[in-house]
Amino acid sequence: MEIAASFILILTIYFMGCLALVQEVVRPNRKLVIEGESKKRHWVTNYPKIITLSFGISLITTFIAYYLFLS
């Protein structure tokens, strides 16, 4: 139970740090897109890309840290 709790804690800390770094590289943006005749408007953002990239990097680094510290 301690291992799972510490894994989640380290993953959370790494995720917040990676999120800050990734937002410096990949600037968050949103654009209002208006579709032709129907005049439908919706926002197009790159937020899912930023969150996915941050989570992937933090997950990899957390596994590396656990492998190094537990072996």
N, C-alpha and C positions, 0 to 999 in steps of 0.2 A: 504494500500500500504506500509505503514511503517512497519507493522508486517511482510509482506512477504520479504521485503528487509532486515530487521534485521535477519529473520530466515535464509535466504541464506547466509548472512555474518557470522553468528555464525556457520552454517553448514560448510562453507568453512574453517573457522579457526579450528574447531574440526577435520575436515577431514585431514588437513595438520598435525596436532598433532598426530592423530591416525595413519596416514601413517608412520610417523617417528617411532612411538613406535612399530608398527607391523613389520616394516622392521628390527628392532633389534631382534625380536623374531623369525620371519620366514625369514630367509636369502633369498634374491633374488638369483636365480641361473638360468643358462641356459645351456643346453646340446645339442650338435650336434648329431643327430640320423641319422645313415645311414641305409637305408632299403635294405636288402638282394641283390637279383639279379639285381634289377633295378638301384641300386646305387643312389637312390634319397636321398637327404639330406635335413633336416629341423631342426629348433631349437625347443626345448621343454623348456618352461619356466613356472615359477609359478607366474608371474606378475598378471594375472587376479585374482588369489586367494588372493593375497595381497591387491589389490585395492578393491575387493568385501568385504573382511573382514574389511578393514579400513572404507569403506563407511557405512557398516552396523552398526559398533560400533558408528561412528559419528552421524548417523541418530538417533539411539536410545538415545544417550546422548543429542542430540539437542531437541528431543521431551520431555525428562525428564526435561531439563532446562526450556523449554517453559511452561511446565505444572506447575513447581514450581514458576516461576516468574509471570505468568499471573493469577494464582489463588489466 
